[in-house]
Amino acid sequence: MSIALGLIVTVGCMAAQKTDTFTTKSGKEVKITNIKHASIRIQYDGLEIHVDPVSDGAKPLTDYSLFPKANIILVTHEHHDHFDREAIALLRMNATTVYTNPAVYTMYKNGMPLKNGDSIQYRSDIKIEAVPAYNTTEGREKFHPQGRDNGYILTLDGLRIYIAGDTEDIPEMANIKDIDIAFLPCNQPYTMTIDQLVRAAKTIRPKVLFPYHYSETPISQVRLKLAGTGIKVLIRDYQ
């Protein structure tokens, strides 16, 4: 995997975002653009992939009518900063597949539900795995109860991208292997503390780490605490 960093793109009236470009084992490009908070755009081999697209549930306001239509949309869970019917409607076309956790599927009545442990081979070079995402700290379990929400491992031509969703550093992370790029959340009490995120990163050992969903967390501390581990920490605007 090779990385090209810091390409700036602008979509409509939104603030400039950064697109980081990675290369798969056979030389195909994977472009990852930070939209905001938990919303991610991934471009691969002519496909548009969106994770938790949200118009106004998190700042800044995002006009998804300005984006190309999506081929794949992944929704981790039903909270307003992750599941937005309007954003999905603007990105959808007839060929779009929306993968969600079962709770969102029950609410949305559309797409394809994936529960923890499920996987789907979208095509020969694209695999999607649903993995657990939940709170473990006493008093926080109500935010993301065990068994309800998803994280996802998206494999694109061998490039493995782990999008953790709203979770703490759960034991199941020990089973997540060979990750090239990881997105780990950091905003207590809803997800991880900085120290939890650092422990999670040391467990998963991604080549590249994007802290995301971090709100007001002083996220630069993550880079300091992971110095010398060999994990490349890229801080983008996922506040």
C-alpha positions, 0 to 999 in steps of 0.5 A: 500500500502506498499513500499520497497525502493532502490533496484538497478538494472542494464540493459545492459550498462546503469547506475544503476537505482533504483526500488521501490516496492509497494504492491496492495490491494490484495498483488501483487507487482508493481515495478517501475524503473526510466529509465530517464527524463520521461521514466518509467518502471512498472512491474506488475503481469508478465506484462511490462509497459513502459511510454514514452520510449525514446532511445536518445531523453534524456540522458543517451542513452538507449538500449531498445533491452535489456529490455523484450518486453512490454505489454503496452506502454503509450505515453503522447505526440509527443515531442522527449523526450517522443515519440520515434519510435525506442524505441517503435519498440524495445519494441513491440511484436504482443501483445503489445498495444500502447496507445497515445494521438490523435496527436501521433496516427496521426503521428504513424498510430498505436496503440490506441488513447486516448483523455482527458477524455477517459478510457480503461479497459485493463483487469479486474484489469488494467484501464488506464485513459487519463487526461489533461496535458497542460500549463497555464502560458502566453507565455508557452501555445505553448509548450503544448496546452490545449486539445492535450496532455495526462497525465495518471492514471494507476490503477493496482489492486486498486493501482492508479498511476498518471503520469502527463505528461508535464503540469502545475498545472492545475485546473483539478488536483482538480478532481484527487483523491485517488492517491497512487503514482504520477509523477509530472514534474518540469522544467520551462518553459515547465512544472512546477516550484517548487512552482507549483509542490508543489501546485499540490502535495498538491492538489492531495495528493498522498501517494508517489511523484516522481518528474520527468522530472526535468532537471537542477531544484534543485529538493531537494527543493520539499522535503523540501517544502512538509515536514510535509504534509504526502506526501513521496517524492522519488527523483530518477534520472529523470533528 
